[in-house]
Amino acid sequence: MRQNSTVLSSLKLLLVRLSIVFAMMTIARILFYFFNLDSFSSVGFFDFIVAAWFDCITISLYFSPFILISLIPLNQNADRYKELFLKFYFHLVNTLMVAMNLMDIEYFKYTSKRSTFDLFAILGAGSDFAQLATTFIKDFWILIIFLILFLVLSEWLYRKTKRFKSIATFSLKAIAFNFLLIVPLFVIVARGGFQLKPIGIMEASQYANPENSAFVLNTPFTMLKSYGKERLEIKHYYSEQEEKTIFNPIQVSQPQHILPDGTNVVIIMLESFGNEYVGAFNHGVSYTPFFDSLIGQSLTFEHGFANGKKSIEAVPAIIASIPSLMDNPYISSPYGNNKIESLATILKKHGYETGFYHGATNGSMRFDGFAAQAGFDHYFGRYEYNNDAHFDKTWGILDEYFNPWTARKLSELKQPFFGTLFTLSSHHPYYVPPHMRNKVKKGPHPICASINYGDYALRRFFEEARKQPWYNNTVFVLVADHTPASEDKIYSQRRFMYQIPIVFYHPGKKIVAKRDPEIFQQMDIMPTILDLLNIKTKFYSYGKSYYQKSEREALTYIEGSYYYFKNHHMYTFSNEKARNLLDFTIRKEHTNDSLSYYKVESKAVERRLKAIIQRYNRDLIHNKTVVE
């Protein structure tokens, strides 16, 4: 009887201590929810139940050593050391889990997903982490306060558990009971049930609306499940022959002879210039008067889409027409060193000299490495600029200096040339230099002033470019890398949070200025430029030229779900099927059409997405992302 009482007491003590961790995760989730309320418009009671289940799974995984050792009955002398170890382990792991959840309270605003292990690869690139650490502490100090409060509360509650502790006694019967019954129960919870494979990140969209997947998940879970899981799996939806009839990335350009042969190309990637803050798109207050004036003279797409939520996802999509259809961005994935065909490699074969310009510290986001991999002749960053008097002390050289410098440096390239300028000042922490702070237009979010400053810096680029001999023989493509943190909850929804400006501008007006209502994604830029430059070639691309007669589409991926845009609708594809249908042209908080009403179209979408995913996974795994 005494032994049974000891077994039950040790189990009760364990459950009480684990319940503290569960409470901390629940409080962290509530904070996450209220700090990002605009992103979760339809969270219901069942979502909280699913979230609690994912928390239980996570606790079972992270605390498995704690559980095992807690269930081993020892004599009184050994038990003293066991308790010291358990307390150390409890606070170490609990603190780590709380910190990860608190981090995503703010980071979610920029990525719209729970963080995965690729975050460490991104932060580890160059000196970004060292430069940004003090800035993050300054801007997000409230999270540090929360962390301290969590730690104090956890310690106070942990001390209260002493009253549940019984006198330690060694018992073989207790060991047998614990390891034959209790431990297997925790193993089942850790797996997420009795299914063939342990539960993963994408299962969140199976139990909850995909738009709420970040709510039901927790960051410790996504971190753990993405560690060592960056590699893709071969899919077998169709035979390779059938797959090609549905989707084939091997394409042939179709010269349009709109521009003269040998036209220069400059792509300007505008950091965080989402539609929300661009006057030409938001029908409200504009923070981009100069950009708006260019849009009025350009081919502009009413429904431009980013292929990701991070800068590191935008660059391969724009330069090489390759998406990041996985949790790890392409550049930082195991496939980042694959052989690729980019605009740089193709244009070099046709006599173009190429340069990549980014004012950040060299190594930031691995852009210098990708530029080399993509075949650029030159990379120009903060070190090449060589004047840290214009360094913002966080990211790199301020746009108002680096932009016109880039315009002058482009003149050193042999014509025809291809240049890419990636701006940076409108990135968090949204630094505006002191001499401009009373001149920029401010708004409800700190990014507003930063966007306005970025627009001023864009004007400076074009003022300098107009003085250069190559200006009138150049086609400019202006495109946002991704959407920023949002003030308007409409732009926090999946169907709006990828919408960005994509603009083709030619000073000689050889490209007709108009607002085209068609879908156009970042991956469409490369094939469109090839057609505009009259270059006849085979190439590898997941996008389509604007000038090719085919149905327009856009594709993104986040947290195990694919979002596919076509014919005014956004389809969500997860767990091998299309799950819902939303109209991305209606600016309301929630519009949901019936999949059954669009049954034929949804089946065609499902079929195409499966073919894209199958080809994408196979080609990345086998390093076949080129024309053979």
N, C-alpha and C positions, 0 to 999 in steps of 0.2 A: 504493500500500500504506500509506504514511504517512497519507494522508487518511482511509482506512477505519479505521485505528487511532485517529485523532483523533475520528471520529464515534462509534465504539464507546466510547471513553473518556468523552466528554461525556455519552452516554446512561447509561453505568454510574454516573457521578457523580450524575446527576439521580436515578436510581432509588435509589441509596444514601441521598441526602438525603430523598427522599420516604418511604423506609422508616423514617426516624426519626420522621416525623409519624405514620405508621401505628402504630409502636410506642407512641407517646404516647397515641394514641386507644385502642389495645388495653388499655393499662394503666388508662386512665381508665374504660373499660368494665368491667374486672374490679373496680375499686373501686366503681363504680356498682352492680354486681351484688351484691357482698358487703355493701354498706351497705343494700341493699333486698332482701335475700335472701327475705324472707317474701312478696314480691310475685311471685316467679318460682319456682314450685314444680316446673316441668316443662321447664326449659331443657336442651336436648340438644346433641349435637355439631353437628347441622345448623344449629341456631340461631347457633352461633358462626361457621359458614361464611357464612351470610346476613349476619350482623353485619359480618364482614370485607369482604364485597362492598359494603355500604352505606358503609363507611369509605373504600374505594377510590373510590367515586363522589364522596364528599364531598371527598376530597383533590384529585381531578381538577378539581372545580368551584372550590374555594377557591384552588388553586395554579395555575390556568390561566396567569396572567401569569408566574409563576415558571417554569413549564414552557416557555412560548414563548421567554422571554429566555434560559433555560439552553441551549436548542437552537440559538441563534444564535452561530456561531463568529466571534470577533473577533480582531483582532491583539492583541499583548501589552499595549500601552499602554491601549487601550480596555477590555481584559479586566479590568484592575484595578478600574475604576469599576463594571463589570458585577458583579463579585464583591461589592463593597460593597453594591450595591443588592439583590442576591440574599440576602445575609445579613440585611439589614434587613427585607426582605419575609418571609423565612423565619420570623424570630423574632416579628415583629408578628402574622402570621396564625396561626402555630402557638400562640402565647400566647392569642390570641383563642379559638381552637378548644378548647384545653385548659380555659380558664376557663369556657366555656359548658358543657362536659361536666361539670366539677367542680361548677358551680352546681346542676345537676340531681341530683347525688347527694343533696342535702337537699331541694330544692324538689319533687322527684318524690314525696316522702312526703305532700305536701299536695294535689297535683294528679293523681297517678297517670298522668302522661303526660310525654313530653318537651316542653320549653318551645317555644312557637312565637312568632312575631313580635308577637303581641298582648300579650305580657308587657310590652313597652315602653309600649304604650298604657295598660295598667293601672297601671304604676308611674308613668307621667307624669301621671296624674290627681291633681289636688290636690297636696298636699305629702307624700304617703305615702313616696316614695323618700327624701326628705331626713330624715324622721323615723325611718325604719327602718334607714338605712344603718349607723349605729353599733351598733344592736342586732344586726344580722346579722353584723357583724364580730366582735362579742363572742361570739355563740352559735356561729358556724360558723368559728371561727379555724382549725380543723384544715384547712379547705379552702384557706385562704391558705398554710398551711405546705406542703400538697400542691402548690399552684401554684408556689411558690418552688423546690421540689425538682424539679418538671417542667422549669422554666426552666434550672436548673443542669445537669440531665442532658442537655437538648436542646443547650445550648451546648457541653458537653463532647463530645458525639457529633458535632456539626457540625464542630468543629475536627478531629476524626479523619478527616473526609472529604477533607482536603487531599491525602492520599496517593493518592487516586483521580484527581486532577486532572492532565491532560496539558498540555504547552506549547501556549499558545493560538496558533492560526493561522486566518486567514480562508480560507474555501473555499466557492465556489458549489455545488460538488457535495454538500458536507455539508449546506448549506442545503436543497437540493432533496430530499435523502434524508430529512432530518428533517421537512420540512413536507409531503411527499407520503406518507410512511409512518408516522412516529412520531406526529406531531400528530393525524392522523385516528384512530389507535388510542386516544389519550387522550380524544378527543371521544366515541368510542363508549363508553368507560368512564364518562365524565361523564354521558352520557344514560342509562346503566344498561343498555345493550344496543341491539339493532336495532329495537325496537318502535316503533310510530308516534309515541307521545308519550314524552318523557323520564320516567323513573321518579319517582314522588312518594311522599308520606308514606303514603297508604293502601295502597300496594303491599306494605308491610311485613307486613300481615295476610294477604297472598296467599301469601307465602313462608314464613311462620311462624304459629304459633298466635296469634290476636289478643291473647291475654293476655300474650304475650311481645313484642308489637310495640315497646314502649319499650326492651326489651333490644336488639333487633336494630337499631333506629334509633340515631342519635346526635344530639345537640342542635344542632351546627352545620348538619346537614342539615335538620332540621325548621325551624330559624330561616330558613334560606335559602329553602326551598321554600314557606314560608308568607308570605314578604315579598311584598307586592303581590298576594297570591292570596286576599285576604279575600272577594272577591266570589264569589257562588254561580253555578252554571250552571243554565240551564233544562233540565229533564229531560222526556223524551217517552216515558214508559212507557205511558201510556194517553191516550185522548182525554179532554178536560175533562168530557164527559158521563159517561163510564165512571168517571173518577176520583171524581166526586161520589157514585156508588153505593157506592164502597169507603170513602171518607173525605171528610167535609165539616166544616170547622171552624165553619161558620155554624150556630149552635144556637139553640134557644128554651128559656128557663128554664121550670121547672115548680114554681110556688109550693107549698110543703108545709104551710103554716099550723101549723107546730110552734111557732114563736116569734111573739109579737105583732108587728104592723106597727110600724115605727119602732124596732126593736131596734138598739142600737149594735153596732159590730164593732171588735175590737182584735186585730190579728195580731201576735204576738210571734215574731220570727225569732231563734232562739237560735244564736249563733255556735258552730259545731263540736260541737253536742250530738248526736253520732252514737250509735247504739244501743249501741256497745261500752262506753260509760261511764255509760249510764242503767240503773239497777238493774232497772227494770220489764221490760227487754228482754234483759239479758245474763245473767240467772239467777245472778248472782254478787255481788261487792262493789259497792255503789252509791256513787256520788259525787254523786247527785242526790236526796236524801231528800225535799225539798219537791216537786220535779217529779214524783217517784214518787207522792206523795200526791194530786196533781192528776190524774194518769193514772188512778188508782183511782176517780175521780169523773167520768170523761169518756168520750166516744166516742173510742176509740183504735184505730189500725190496726196490726194485727200485722205487716203488710208495707207499711210506708210507704217511699216512694222519693223521693230527691232527683233532680232532673233535670239535675244537673251536679256538678262537684267544686269549684266556686269560689263565693264569695259573690256575685260579679258575675253569675254564671249563675242563681243562686237567685232574685234579686229580680224579674226579668221573668217567671220561671216562676210565682212565687207571686202577684204583683200583676196580671199581665196574661195569664197562661196561655200564654206564648210560650217555647218552648225555645231553646237555643243548639245547633242541629244543624249546627255548623260549627266550625272550629278557633278562630275568633275569637268570644269571648262576644258575645251580642247587643248589649249596651250599648255596647261599644267597637268594634263592627263598622261598616261603611259604612251599615248599615241602622238604626243606633241612633236616628236622627232621624225614622224613619218614623212615620206617623200610627198610633196604636194606641188600642184601647179597653181600659181597665183597670178594675179595681174602683172606682178613684177617679172616673173619668169617668162610669161608669154610675151609681154611687150619688149623685154630685152632681146628676144629672138627676132624682133622686127625693128631693131635699131634704137630703142629707147634707153636712155640712162635713167636710173631710178634712185629715189631718196626717201627715207622715212624720217619725219621730223616730230619730235616729242620733247617738250621742255622739262620733263621730269628727270630725276636722277637716273643715270644709266642703270639698267637692270630692273627698273620699276615695272611690275606686271610681266616681266620677261619679254617686253616688247622688242628690245634690241635683239634678243635671241631669236624671236619669231621672225623679225625682219630679215635676219640672215638666212633662216630656214626658208623663208618665202622668196628669197632670191634678190632682195634689194641690194643695189651697189653700195649704198651709203646709209649710215644711221647718224642722226644728229640729235643729241640730247643736251642735258644741262652741262656736261663736261665740254662738249664741243662749243657751246655758247660761250663758256669761259668768262663769265662775269657774274659772280655771286652777289654783287650789289643789287641785282634784280631777282634774287632768290627769295621765295616766300617763306622760307624756313620750314616748310612742311612737304610740299610736293616737288616743286621745281621752279623754273623761271616763269615769272608772271607773264600772262598772255599778251599784255600790251607791249611788251618788249620782244618776246619770242616770236610773235606773229609777223610783225614787219621784218624782223631779222630773217625769218624763213623766206619771205617774199624776195628778199635780196639774195639769199643763198641759192634759191632756185635758178637764178640767172647764171650761176656757175656751172649748172648742168648743161650738157650738150643737148641741143634740141634734135628731135623731139624728146621730151622727158615725161616721166610719171613721178609725181610727188604726192606724199601723204602727210598732212599736218594733223596732229591730234592735240587739241587744246586741253587745258587742265585746270584753269583757275575757278571754274564753276563746280569743281568737286569739293566735297566736304574737306576741310572746315569752312568753305565758302569765304576765303580770305579776300578782302578788298584792301588794297594799300591805302595808307592814311591820306595821301593827296587826292584820292578819288572818293572817299567816304561821304563827302557832302555833295558830290556830283551825281552819284548813281541813284537810280530809282529804287526805293525800298518797298517791301510788300509784307504780307502776313507771315512769310517764311524767310529765314536767313538766305536761302538760295536765290530769292528774288533779286536782291542787290548784286549777288554774284553773277547771275545770268545777265543782268543789265551791264555789268562790268565786262563780261565775256562778249557781249554784243558790241560794246565800244572797242574791244580789242580786235574783233572781227572786222570792224570798220577800218581799223588801222592797217590790217593786213591788205585789204583791197585798195586803200589809199596808196600804199607802197607798191602793190602789184601793178597798178595802172601805170606806174612810171617805168615798168620793165618792158623790154622789147618783145617779150614772148606773150604778153597779156592778151592781145586780141586773137591770138591763135591757140587759145586754151579753153578747154571745157572744164568747168568747176562742178564738182559734186559736193554738196553740203548735206551732211547727215548726222543726226544725234547718235551717240553710241548706245544710249539706253534712256529710259525715263528716270526721273529723280524721285526723291521722297516727295510725297504728295500732300497738298493741303485740301484738295477737293476729293471727297470720298469716291466720286465717280472714277477717278484715275487710279484708285486702289483696287478696282475690280480687274479680274483677269482679262476681260475683253477690251479694257481700255489701257491697261498698264504697259502695253507694248507699243502704243501708237506714238510715232515720232515723225518729225519732218524729214523728208528726203527730197532734195531739190537738185535739178540739173540746170546750170546757168552757163550761157555762152555770151560773152560781151558783144559779139557781132550779131546776136539775135538769130543765128542759124537754127537754133532749137526753139521751136514755137513755144511761147509762154502761154501756159494754161493750167488750170487746176483739174487734174485727171481724177475721176472718181474711182478708178480701179485700185485694187490691192497691189502694193509694191513693197517688198521686203528687202532688208539689207543684202541678202544673198543674191538678189536680182541685179545688183549694181555691176558686178564683174561681167556677166554676159551682155548687159546693155552697153557697157563701155566698149567691149570688143566689137559689137555691131556698129556703134557710132564711129569708131576709128577705122572702119572698113578693113578689118583684119579677118581674113578667112582662115579659120583654124578649128581643129578639134580640141575640146577642152572638157574638164571634169567639173561639174557644178551641181549644187542642190537648188539653185535658183534658175529663173528663166528670164531671158531678155524681154524688155518692154515691147520690143518690135517683133517678137515672135508671136504668132497667133496661137495662143493657148490660154486655157482658163487660169486666171490669176489666183495665187494661193500664198499663204504665209504659215510658217511653222515655228513653234517654240516648245521648250521642255522645261518643266520645273517640278521637283519633288515627286518623281515617278509618273507624272501625267504629261501627255503631249497636248498642246493646244493648236488646233488647225483652223485657219481662217479662210473662208471661201464663200462667195455669194452672200455677203452680208451676215454670215453666221460664223460663230466660233463653236467648233466641236471640241469636246474634251474626250481624249482617248486614254483609257487606263484599264489595266487588267484585261487586255486583249480585246476591248470593245469600246465603241463610242458610248458615252454615258449621259451627256446632256447637250443642249443646243441653245445658244444665246445670240441675240442680234447685237452686233457690235456697232451698229449705226444709230441706235436709239439711245440717247443720253438720259436714261432713267436708271434708278438704283438696281432694278431687277426686272429683266424680261426673259422669259423662258418659253421657248416653243417646244412643241411635242416632237420627240424623235420619231414617233410612229407616223406622224403626218408627213415627215420627210424621210420615210423609211428607205426608199430607193437611193436617195442622195447620201444618206448616212451610211448605207452599206458600201457605196462606192468610195466614200471617204475612208471608211475602215479598211477597205481593200488597198487603197493607195498608201495609207499610212503604214500598213504592215509591210508593203513592198519597200517603202523608203527605209524603215527601221531595219529590215532584213539586209538590204544592200549596205546601209551605213555601218552596221555592226561588222559585217563580213569584210568590207573593204578596209576599215580601220584596223581590225585584228590582223589581216594579212598584208597590210601596208600596200594597198592597191588604189589609193586615192589619186591616181594619175591616169592619163590616157596611155594605154600600153601599145 
